[in-house]
Amino acid sequence: MHIVVCIKQVPDSAQIRVHPVTNTIMRQGVPAIVNPYDLYALEEALRLKDQYGGRVTVLTMGPPMAEAALRKAISYGADDAVLVTDRVFAGSDTLATSYALASAISQISKDMPVDLVFTGKQTIDGDTAQVGPGVAKRLDMQLLTYVSKVRSLDTENDEIVVERRSEGGVQVLKTSTPCLITVLEGNNEMRFATMANMFRASRYPVKIWNKDEAGIEDVTKTGLKGSPTVVSKVFAPTPRAVKAEIIQCESNEPGDLSVTLLAKMFNKHPKLEKEIAKRAV
């Protein structure tokens, strides 16, 4: 079994600032991290490897500095790592990125056929959740999005059963492999890197592919040329001027706290009490 996990190195969103004059993102001095949602996907792939055996390859597209993200994935237990980097990829939106990643996965499968592709549900820098489905479409793979749990994997019959979170609850889906799965957060917890894997990650020769080695057949589908998305404006949310209100009561008992809070809410919103009473009938 061969699993490919697509990861991305992103700026730490907790430390990103927006320039007050130009309204552009200030990336200077912001540390780069592995997209947190991709770590859930990597852990799920490693768990399947532990249970069923096989090989896990991590793949990313980005600048040369993204090699650090791949080495971190190797330290967690991944077997191979591929960095797709070339100046022609600069400025790629989700459409161009999915094309480049799909081409690279096709090249990886020439060495060993790919059974599963894992991605995080989205990235914290773009929040579009479009790259995973785009890769699945280009590779003509079955697509399972917002997966919260992999129930079972039948390697002999090439079938997988997963739980998918939806608005109406949880769906249990079965499909054939190869397929692409986007993984939700909270379904697992990233393991700690072992000392042996950390030493291996420091010595591992990361495969660095340019556009030709990644199998890019049409460069007009990459970079700015292949990116129809236009960002017209970036702005920070307007700070709220309302200050928090401190509510005091006679004791710290839960009952007294709730009564005081409800009384305060009903005084501020007189119609709320009547609406709640109607629904309770």
C-alpha positions, 0 to 999 in steps of 0.5 A: 500500500502506498499513501501520498500525503499533501502538506503545505508550509504556511505562515503562522496565522496567529502572528500575521499582521495586516499593514494599516496603510497598504492593507497587505499581509506583513510576512516579515518575521512570521515563522513558517509552520506545517499547516495544522490540518495537514498534520491530522492527515499525516497522522491518519496515514501513519496509523494506516501504515502501522496497521496495514503496512506500506509506504507513506510519501509526503509531497509539497509544492513551495519555495526551497525553505519548504524542505523543513516541513518535509523533514518534520514529516519524516521525523514523525514517521513518513518514508519519503518526501518530495519537494516540487519547487520552481520559479514557474510556480510562483503566484499559483492559486488553488487551480494551478496548485492542484495541477502541479500536485496532481502532476507530481503524484502521477510521477510518484505513482510511476515508482509505486502505484498510489492507493490513497492520497490524504490532505487536510480539509484546508489550509490556514492561509487560504481557507478555500478547501479547493486543492484536495478536490482539485487534485482528485478531479485531475487524477480521476480519483474518488473523493471523500471530503471532511472525513472524521474517521477511517473505519476500515481498509480492505487492501485485498478488495481495494475498498475503504470505509470512512465516516464523513461529517456533514450538516445532518450528522455523520455519513458512513461511506464505502468506496474503492481505492485509489481515492483522495481523502480530506481529513477533519481536525480533532479525529486524532492527535499527532504523535511525537517524533522518535529520536531515531526518526529525527536523526533520519530526518536530518540525514534524509535526501529530500527529492527536489523536483523542478517543473520537468521532473514533476511532469508539468506538461503545460507551464501555462497552467502553473503560476500566475499564468494558470491562476485566474483568481484575483485578490482585490483587497486584504483587510483586517477585521474592524476591532470591536469597540464594545467592552466586556461587561462584568456581572456580579452576584451574591455567591459563586453557586452555579444556580445563582450565577445562572439566575443572575445571568438570565435576569440580566439578559431578559432585562436587556432583551425583553422579547427574549423571555417570551420567545423562549417561553413559546418554544418551551410549550 
